[in-house]
Amino acid sequence: MEIQRFVYLCFAWLLFANIYSSISGQTIFQNQLTYADSLFEQGNYFDAVTEYKRLLFFNSSGKYEYTANYKIAMCYKSGGKLDEAIKYFTLSVLSSKNKVIYSNQNFKLYGAIFCEKQQRTLSFY
C-alpha cells in the first residue's frame, strides 16, 4: 500500500512539474542554463563547467550545444585553463548554426587566448 501511494505521489509531482514548466515557459534545460550562468557570473567557473556539461549530457536535442560549449570555453579561459578553452571554443564553432558569425566571434577569442598563452610562456624565460 505504501509503495502504491509513493508511486502515485511521484507521478503527481512529475505531472505538476511538467505543467508548471509549460505554463512558466521555462524548461528544465533552460533552468539548468540559468543556474550555470549564475555560477559563472559569481566567478565559480569550474562549478559552472560542471553544470554546462550536465546540460550537454542530458539535453540530446542539441538546442544548447553551441551555448554550453561556448560558455564552458569562457569558464576555462577565465580559470586559466587555456588548452581546454581552445577545445571548447572549437566545439562551439562546430555546433553553431551560423558558421560565419560564430566563427568570426570565436576567431577573436582564439587570438586573445593565443596572445595570453604566448605572454605566459615568455614570462617563464
C-alpha positions as semicolon CSV with decimal commas, in nm:
position;residue;x (nm);y (nm);z (nm)
1;M;0,000;0,000;0,000
2;E;0,282;0,241;0,090
3;I;0,463;0,170;-0,235
4;Q;0,150;0,234;-0,437
5;R;0,097;0,566;-0,257
6;F;0,462;0,662;-0,313
7;V;0,436;0,586;-0,686
8;Y;0,114;0,788;-0,707
9;L;0,276;1,087;-0,534
10;C;0,580;1,069;-0,763
11;F;0,357;1,058;-1,069
12;A;0,155;1,355;-0,942
13;W;0,471;1,552;-0,871
14;L;0,610;1,483;-1,220
15;L;0,281;1,583;-1,377
16;F;0,273;1,906;-1,176
17;A;0,636;1,985;-1,264
18;N;0,563;1,932;-1,633
19;I;0,254;2,153;-1,625
20;Y;0,437;2,422;-1,428
21;S;0,728;2,429;-1,672
22;S;0,484;2,456;-1,963
23;I;0,298;2,744;-1,800
24;S;0,610;2,931;-1,693
25;G;0,766;2,891;-2,039
26;Q;1,088;2,757;-1,889
27;T;1,209;2,408;-1,943
28;I;1,432;2,212;-1,711
29;F;1,715;2,274;-1,957
30;Q;1,659;2,650;-1,955
31;N;1,666;2,642;-1,576
32;Q;1,991;2,443;-1,588
33;L;2,142;2,701;-1,823
34;T;2,029;2,986;-1,599
35;Y;2,182;2,817;-1,295
36;A;2,512;2,757;-1,475
37;D;2,515;3,120;-1,593
38;S;2,465;3,240;-1,235
39;L;2,762;3,031;-1,120
40;F;2,974;3,181;-1,397
41;E;2,871;3,535;-1,304
42;Q;2,970;3,465;-0,942
43;G;3,315;3,354;-1,054
44;N;3,255;2,985;-0,975
45;Y;3,394;2,885;-1,315
46;F;3,460;2,519;-1,254
47;D;3,122;2,464;-1,086
48;A;2,966;2,632;-1,388
49;V;3,159;2,397;-1,620
50;T;3,006;2,100;-1,438
51;E;2,655;2,240;-1,485
52;Y;2,711;2,325;-1,853
53;K;2,845;1,974;-1,913
54;R;2,545;1,829;-1,733
55;L;2,321;2,031;-1,966
56;L;2,504;1,888;-2,268
57;F;2,476;1,534;-2,135
58;F;2,103;1,538;-2,060
59;N;1,980;1,753;-2,349
60;S;2,006;1,528;-2,652
61;S;1,826;1,772;-2,884
62;G;2,139;1,982;-2,935
63;K;1,948;2,303;-2,871
64;Y;2,201;2,427;-2,616
65;E;2,511;2,273;-2,770
66;Y;2,664;2,596;-2,906
67;T;2,580;2,800;-2,597
68;A;2,702;2,541;-2,347
69;N;3,028;2,472;-2,531
70;Y;3,094;2,843;-2,574
71;K;3,031;2,912;-2,207
72;I;3,244;2,616;-2,100
73;A;3,523;2,768;-2,308
74;M;3,472;3,106;-2,139
75;C;3,485;2,937;-1,797
76;Y;3,810;2,762;-1,880
77;K;3,954;3,084;-2,023
78;S;3,858;3,276;-1,710
79;G;4,000;2,996;-1,494
80;G;4,331;2,995;-1,683
81;K;4,291;2,654;-1,848
82;L;4,364;2,777;-2,197
83;D;4,407;2,440;-2,370
84;E;4,061;2,334;-2,251
85;A;3,923;2,673;-2,356
86;I;4,052;2,625;-2,711
87;K;3,897;2,275;-2,724
88;Y;3,554;2,404;-2,624
89;F;3,574;2,712;-2,847
90;T;3,633;2,470;-3,133
91;L;3,335;2,256;-3,028
92;S;3,117;2,566;-3,013
93;V;3,213;2,666;-3,367
94;L;3,144;2,314;-3,493
95;S;2,800;2,312;-3,330
96;S;2,695;2,663;-3,434
97;K;2,418;2,714;-3,686
98;N;2,552;3,039;-3,830
99;K;2,913;2,949;-3,907
100;V;3,017;3,296;-4,030
101;I;2,904;3,497;-3,727
102;Y;3,017;3,248;-3,465
103;S;3,345;3,173;-3,644
104;N;3,431;3,542;-3,651
105;Q;3,343;3,578;-3,285
106;N;3,544;3,272;-3,184
107;F;3,836;3,371;-3,407
108;K;3,877;3,684;-3,195
109;L;3,871;3,475;-2,879
110;Y;4,125;3,229;-3,022
111;G;4,353;3,525;-3,092
112;A;4,317;3,656;-2,739
113;I;4,388;3,315;-2,589
114;F;4,688;3,263;-2,815
115;C;4,834;3,600;-2,717
116;E;4,773;3,534;-2,349
117;K;4,934;3,191;-2,378
118;Q;5,238;3,338;-2,553
119;Q;5,277;3,601;-2,279
120;R;5,268;3,331;-2,011
121;T;5,530;3,129;-2,198
122;L;5,757;3,430;-2,237
123;S;5,722;3,524;-1,872
124;F;5,882;3,192;-1,771
125;Y;6,206;3,277;-1,953
